[in-house]
């Protein structure tokens, strides 16, 4: 995609042209518009006295569907979620401006100017940019300022006091799995590669060969030497040594074998996607639940992050309840249960 084409497409979105929208997803736009009337003359929502035209909503929806689903026809449930997300985003953009005034927050003008400078530099040689620059720049600046407001409000909402030690310890006690290092196994492998599309007879030959290798090891031949000779895995150069692997990283078929294997034991042949494998257990490190003192800093960070994310989620969920938000649910029934 050429830079000129990207710029034209950006310009169309940035200025929210009310001209005929690309019919990329008839599935999406049909549900948004009522059976009769011109969608461009409809209102999607009125937020604190500010109108969001239906055409603006449809343009944003079409663009979002293009980005999320490419050329496929998405399931109805997924489209409904995108419809609601796009509508809520447009509503929140207006509400953020009201919230910013309440909180005394302004856009980061230096950051906005820097972003615009990047566009200027990127498209300086583009005839399309030169032609559309005066039209695109105001819309671009407005978008960047809205994004900046949102970022600054999010930072404000997430700026919570650091949890104290008692709170962190309670979190540590409640989530032992977050502070437990899983069991590790030191494995070596001999892989007899088989093309996944091979017939059953070929897979059977590979399994038979794996059993012969196991017999040779039982009679005293070196696992490492046989791995170097027969394994199709890159680890063959290291005698099949795979190093330490977390228990959850081993192939599913190996889980049943691992519990019964002791150091030095050889597994039965195990079928993998790539062929049949024979494993040797070299060592086992049991799981370790780390002490509070060792992980206190990490636990503090995890709890603080979870609290800040929860605060932001709750803020967004309740934002429209503090303002007058009227959505045209007759034309946009997917918002029927949304109140503001």
C-alpha positions as CSV (number, residue, x, y, z in Angstrom):
1,X,0.0,0.0,0.0
2,X,1.5,3.3,-1.1
3,X,2.0,6.2,1.3
4,X,-0.2,8.3,-0.9
5,X,-3.0,5.8,-0.6
6,X,-2.6,5.6,3.2
7,X,-2.8,9.4,3.3
8,X,-6.0,9.6,1.3
9,X,-7.6,6.9,3.4
10,X,-6.5,8.7,6.6
11,X,-7.9,12.0,5.3
12,X,-11.3,10.4,4.6
13,X,-11.4,9.0,8.2
14,X,-9.9,12.1,9.8
15,X,-12.4,14.6,8.4
16,X,-15.3,12.0,8.8
17,X,-16.6,12.6,5.3
18,X,-20.4,12.2,5.2
19,X,-20.2,11.3,1.5
20,X,-21.0,7.7,0.4
21,X,-19.1,5.3,2.7
22,X,-17.4,2.3,1.2
23,X,-19.7,-0.7,1.4
24,X,-17.0,-2.9,2.9
25,X,-19.5,-4.6,5.2
26,X,-23.1,-4.4,4.2
27,X,-23.7,-6.7,7.2
28,X,-22.4,-3.9,9.5
29,X,-24.1,-0.9,8.0
30,X,-27.5,-2.5,7.3
31,X,-28.1,-3.1,11.0
32,X,-27.1,0.4,11.9
33,X,-29.5,2.1,9.6
34,X,-33.4,1.9,9.8
35,X,-35.4,0.5,7.0
36,X,-36.3,4.0,5.7
37,X,-34.6,7.4,5.5
38,X,-31.1,8.6,4.7
39,X,-28.5,7.4,7.3
40,X,-26.5,10.6,6.8
41,X,-29.4,12.6,8.2
42,X,-29.7,10.5,11.3
43,X,-28.2,11.0,14.7
44,X,-26.4,8.2,16.5
45,X,-26.3,9.9,19.9
46,X,-26.4,13.2,21.7
47,X,-23.8,13.5,24.4
48,X,-24.2,16.5,26.8
49,X,-25.7,18.4,23.9
50,X,-23.1,17.4,21.3
51,X,-24.5,15.4,18.4
52,X,-22.7,12.3,16.9
53,X,-24.1,11.9,13.4
54,X,-25.0,8.4,12.3
55,X,-22.7,8.8,9.3
56,X,-19.8,9.5,11.7
57,X,-20.6,6.3,13.6
58,X,-21.0,4.3,10.4
59,X,-17.7,5.5,9.1
60,X,-15.9,4.6,12.3
61,X,-17.6,1.2,12.4
62,X,-16.8,0.4,8.8
63,X,-13.1,1.3,9.4
64,X,-13.0,-0.8,12.6
65,X,-14.5,-3.8,10.9
66,X,-12.0,-3.4,8.0
67,X,-9.1,-3.4,10.5
68,X,-10.4,-6.2,12.7
69,X,-11.9,-8.7,10.2
70,X,-10.2,-7.8,6.9
71,X,-12.3,-9.3,4.1
72,X,-14.1,-12.0,6.1
73,X,-17.7,-11.9,7.2
74,X,-17.5,-11.9,11.0
75,X,-20.0,-13.7,13.3
76,X,-23.0,-11.7,14.3
77,X,-22.0,-11.7,18.0
78,X,-18.5,-10.3,17.2
79,X,-20.0,-7.6,15.0
80,X,-22.4,-6.6,17.8
81,X,-19.4,-6.2,20.2
82,X,-17.5,-4.1,17.6
83,X,-20.7,-1.9,17.1
84,X,-20.9,-1.3,20.9
85,X,-17.2,-0.7,21.3
86,X,-17.1,1.9,18.4
87,X,-20.1,3.7,19.8
88,X,-18.8,3.8,23.3
89,X,-15.4,5.1,22.0
90,X,-17.1,8.0,20.2
91,X,-19.2,8.8,23.2
92,X,-16.2,8.7,25.5
93,X,-14.2,11.0,23.3
94,X,-16.8,13.7,24.1
95,X,-17.1,12.8,27.8
96,X,-13.3,12.9,28.2
97,X,-13.4,16.5,27.1
98,X,-15.9,17.2,29.9
99,X,-13.9,15.2,32.4
100,X,-10.7,17.0,31.4
101,X,-12.3,20.3,32.3
102,X,-13.4,19.0,35.6
103,X,-9.9,17.7,36.4
104,X,-8.0,20.6,35.0
105,X,-6.3,18.4,32.4
106,X,-5.1,19.6,29.0
107,X,-3.6,17.8,26.0
108,X,0.1,17.3,26.0
109,X,0.8,20.0,23.4
110,X,4.5,19.2,23.0
111,X,3.7,15.5,22.3
112,X,0.9,16.5,19.8
113,X,3.3,18.9,18.0
114,X,5.9,16.2,17.8
115,X,3.5,13.7,16.3
116,X,2.3,16.2,13.7
117,X,6.0,16.9,12.8
118,X,6.4,13.2,12.2
119,X,3.5,13.3,9.7
120,X,5.0,16.4,8.0
121,X,8.4,14.7,7.6
122,X,6.9,11.4,6.5
123,X,4.7,12.9,3.7
124,X,6.7,16.0,2.8
125,X,7.3,14.7,-0.7
126,X,3.8,13.4,-1.3
127,X,1.6,15.4,-3.7
128,X,-1.5,14.2,-1.9
129,X,-0.2,15.6,1.4
130,X,0.5,18.9,-0.2
131,X,-2.9,19.0,-1.7
132,X,-4.8,17.9,1.4
133,X,-2.6,19.2,4.1
134,X,-4.7,22.2,5.1
135,X,-7.8,20.0,5.3
136,X,-6.2,17.1,7.1
137,X,-4.1,18.9,9.7
138,X,-7.0,20.3,11.8
139,X,-8.6,16.9,12.0
140,X,-5.3,15.2,12.7
141,X,-4.5,17.7,15.5
142,X,-8.0,17.2,17.0
143,X,-7.6,13.4,17.0
144,X,-4.1,13.6,18.6
145,X,-5.4,16.0,21.2
146,X,-8.3,13.7,22.0
147,X,-5.9,10.8,22.3
148,X,-3.7,12.8,24.6
149,X,-6.6,13.8,26.8
150,X,-7.6,10.1,27.1
151,X,-4.0,9.1,28.0
152,X,-3.7,11.8,30.6
153,X,-7.1,11.0,32.2
154,X,-6.2,7.3,32.3
155,X,-2.9,8.1,34.0
156,X,-4.8,10.2,36.5
157,X,-7.3,7.5,37.3
158,X,-4.6,4.8,37.6
159,X,-2.4,7.0,39.9
160,X,-3.3,5.2,43.1
161,X,-1.5,5.0,46.4
162,X,1.0,2.1,46.5
163,X,-0.4,-0.8,48.5
164,X,1.0,-1.3,52.0
165,X,2.8,-4.4,53.2
166,X,-0.3,-5.9,54.8
167,X,-2.2,-5.6,51.6
168,X,0.6,-7.1,49.6
169,X,1.0,-10.0,52.0
170,X,-2.7,-10.7,51.7
171,X,-2.4,-10.7,47.9
172,X,0.6,-13.0,48.2
173,X,-1.3,-15.4,50.4
174,X,-4.4,-15.4,48.1
175,X,-2.4,-16.0,44.9
176,X,0.2,-18.7,45.7
177,X,0.3,-19.8,42.0
178,X,1.7,-16.4,41.0
179,X,4.8,-16.9,43.2
180,X,5.4,-20.6,42.6
181,X,8.1,-21.6,40.2
182,X,6.8,-24.7,38.4
183,X,8.7,-28.0,38.3
184,X,11.5,-28.2,35.8
185,X,12.7,-31.3,34.0
186,X,16.1,-31.7,32.3
187,X,15.4,-33.8,29.2
188,X,17.2,-35.3,26.3
189,X,15.4,-36.4,23.1
190,X,15.9,-38.6,20.1
191,X,13.4,-37.6,17.4
192,X,12.6,-39.9,14.4
193,X,11.1,-37.4,12.1
194,X,7.9,-38.3,10.1
195,X,6.1,-36.1,7.6
196,X,2.7,-35.4,9.2
197,X,1.0,-36.4,5.9
198,X,2.7,-39.8,5.8
199,X,0.5,-42.9,5.8
200,X,0.0,-45.1,8.9
201,X,2.5,-47.6,7.7
202,X,5.3,-44.9,7.8
203,X,4.4,-43.9,11.3
204,X,4.4,-47.5,12.4
205,X,7.9,-48.0,11.0
206,X,9.1,-44.9,13.0
207,X,7.6,-46.3,16.1
208,X,9.2,-49.7,15.5
209,X,12.6,-48.0,15.0
210,X,12.1,-46.0,18.2
211,X,11.5,-49.3,20.1
212,X,14.7,-50.7,18.6
213,X,16.7,-47.7,19.8
214,X,15.2,-48.1,23.3
215,X,16.4,-51.8,23.3
216,X,19.9,-50.7,22.2
217,X,20.1,-48.2,25.1
218,X,18.9,-51.0,27.5
219,X,21.8,-53.1,26.2
220,X,24.3,-50.4,27.0
221,X,24.6,-48.2,24.0
222,X,24.9,-44.4,24.7
223,X,21.7,-42.3,24.4
224,X,23.9,-39.4,23.4
225,X,25.6,-41.3,20.6
226,X,22.3,-42.7,19.3
227,X,20.8,-39.2,19.4
228,X,23.8,-37.8,17.3
229,X,23.3,-40.6,14.8
230,X,19.5,-40.8,14.5
231,X,17.7,-37.8,15.9
232,X,16.3,-35.3,13.4
233,X,16.1,-32.5,16.0
234,X,18.7,-29.7,16.2
235,X,19.5,-31.0,19.7
236,X,21.3,-34.0,18.1
237,X,24.5,-32.0,18.1
238,X,24.3,-31.9,21.9
239,X,23.5,-35.6,22.3
240,X,19.8,-34.8,22.3
241,X,20.1,-32.4,25.4
242,X,17.1,-30.1,25.5
243,X,18.2,-28.4,28.8
244,X,15.8,-27.6,31.6
245,X,12.1,-27.2,30.6
246,X,9.2,-26.2,32.7
247,X,6.8,-29.1,33.2
248,X,4.0,-27.3,31.3
249,X,6.2,-26.9,28.2
250,X,6.7,-30.6,27.6
251,X,4.5,-32.3,24.9
252,X,1.1,-33.4,26.3
253,X,1.8,-37.0,25.5
254,X,4.9,-36.9,27.7
255,X,3.0,-35.8,30.8
256,X,1.9,-39.3,31.7
257,X,5.4,-40.6,31.3
258,X,7.1,-37.9,33.4
259,X,5.5,-38.9,36.7
260,X,6.9,-42.4,36.5
261,X,10.4,-41.5,35.2
262,X,13.4,-41.3,37.5
263,X,16.8,-39.8,36.7
264,X,18.3,-41.7,33.9
265,X,15.1,-43.4,32.8
266,X,14.1,-43.7,29.2
267,X,10.5,-43.1,28.0
268,X,8.4,-45.2,25.8
269,X,8.1,-44.0,22.2
270,X,5.9,-40.9,22.1
271,X,4.1,-39.6,19.1
272,X,4.6,-35.9,18.4
273,X,3.6,-33.8,15.5
274,X,7.1,-34.1,14.0
275,X,7.4,-37.9,14.4
276,X,8.2,-40.4,17.2
277,X,10.4,-39.4,20.1
278,X,12.3,-41.1,22.9
279,X,13.1,-39.1,25.9
280,X,15.6,-39.4,28.7
281,X,15.1,-37.8,32.1
282,X,18.4,-36.3,33.2
283,X,17.3,-34.4,36.2
284,X,14.2,-33.0,38.0
285,X,13.8,-29.8,39.9
286,X,10.7,-29.7,42.1
287,X,8.4,-26.7,42.1
288,X,9.3,-23.9,44.5
289,X,7.0,-21.6,46.3
290,X,9.0,-18.5,46.9
291,X,9.0,-16.7,50.3
292,X,7.1,-13.4,50.7
293,X,10.4,-11.7,51.4
294,X,11.9,-12.8,48.1
295,X,8.9,-11.8,45.9
296,X,7.6,-8.8,47.9
297,X,8.7,-6.3,45.3
298,X,7.1,-8.3,42.5
299,X,3.9,-8.9,44.5
300,X,3.7,-5.1,45.1
301,X,4.0,-4.4,41.4
302,X,1.4,-7.0,40.5
303,X,-1.1,-5.8,43.0
304,X,-0.6,-2.2,42.1
305,X,-1.0,-3.0,38.4
306,X,-4.2,-5.0,39.0
307,X,-5.7,-2.2,41.1
308,X,-4.9,0.4,38.5
309,X,-6.4,-1.6,35.7
310,X,-9.5,-2.3,37.8
311,X,-9.8,1.4,38.6
312,X,-9.7,2.3,34.9
313,X,-12.2,-0.4,33.9
314,X,-14.6,0.8,36.6
315,X,-14.1,4.4,35.5
316,X,-15.0,3.6,31.9
317,X,-18.0,1.5,32.9
318,X,-19.5,4.3,35.0
319,X,-18.4,7.3,33.0
320,X,-21.5,7.8,30.9
321,X,-23.7,7.4,34.0
322,X,-22.5,10.8,35.2
323,X,-23.7,12.6,32.0
324,X,-26.6,13.0,29.7
325,X,-26.2,10.5,26.9
326,X,-29.1,9.7,24.6
327,X,-28.5,7.0,22.0
328,X,-30.9,6.6,19.0
329,X,-31.8,3.0,19.9
330,X,-34.5,2.8,17.3
331,X,-31.9,3.1,14.6
332,X,-29.2,1.4,16.6
333,X,-31.0,-1.4,18.6
334,X,-27.7,-3.0,19.7
335,X,-27.5,-0.1,22.3
336,X,-31.0,-0.7,23.6
337,X,-29.7,-1.7,27.1
338,X,-27.2,1.2,27.3
339,X,-28.2,4.0,29.7
340,X,-26.6,7.3,30.4
